[in-house]
Amino acid sequence: MSEAPPSLSAARDAVIAILRARRKALRVSQAALGAQIGSKGSVADWECGRATPRLGNLIRWARALDCTIAITPPPPPSRPPSRPPSRPPSRPPRRARRRGDAGCAPGTR
């Protein structure tokens, strides 16, 4: 089995920590919860990190504790405040040249 990416591992660990805290708050033993979800002995392994629950087991575990698991999209990345595009320094308008004016000194046409 391949190792999960760090962000997925952190999310899984956070969900397991929440479910463990909920089980303790309800004063349910690991063995009783394992029997309820049909996975005896596994709850202890999941909570201490010796094993990783499959998605179906994670959902059954949450339901047994009156919890739900939701997947939401991540927030959009934060962007620095946008700046208006930089403009080159303004130049005076060019004088239109007529054909034949190129290279002539003023008044010598």
Steps between C-alpha positions, in 0.01 A plus 500: 500500500646838405541781749244780483614854411579719805182708468284187480679342796448815706129509411457131584683546832279799585182300429624210713586739785148647486338156499720386789406808706131441420524134606661602828240774559224241453689261733499217246783247515705415193384137523131596522533737203687236300225247568235755399662574164604139437873555527614363838843612615548732207388818677799480737733446203349795311514735796865426580611505136592131462244466219311729264122462472352460155246761397201270566624423852566869565142583399355220719717619789371858461136389470529286814602816686224715342752687285524564128801538275481768232736580216513865406710679240800689629478877530633695203868590528567838650632751252689819568298814433492565129684801368400689192726412208805721484498741210804638326564868560284711275668648193399808312303411188708449186467748223366333190745506212394536144658306225820657391561680829746242631837651575416854387590792717211736576435738217732324248260286312 
